[in-house]
Amino acid sequence: GLSDLGKHKPGQLSGGQQQRVAIARALVSDPCLLVCDEPTGDLDRTTAEEILELLQTLHRELGKTILMVTHDPKAADRAEYTLHMDKGKLVSTVEGPDLELEPARTVA
């Protein structure tokens, strides 16, 4: 847990601890959607996996929708639905456990 780190400044926390604090702060208002911008970007692989598992647990057990932006293929592989973009344009979508590519669709 993070309870023993309550008096620490952000710079005194590890990257994984900072991510967990950010997620905890976001959950205080009980949102239905969590927007995560590169949640594993500066983390080692073990800590990144822990953060991804936490996000999956929030989705599975609390019903939170997770919108994640990532360049990490391992993080993207955990998604139920993935949008692939190139130079600001939607180029393909991937859906379901088989993650088969579909042509891109415009979403209004």
ABEGO torsion letter per residue (X at the ends): XAAAAAABBAAABBAAAAAAAAAAAAAAAGBABBBBBGAAAABBAAAAAAAAAAAAAAAAAAGBBBBBBBABAAAAAABABBBBBBGGBBABBBBEAAGBBBBBBBBX
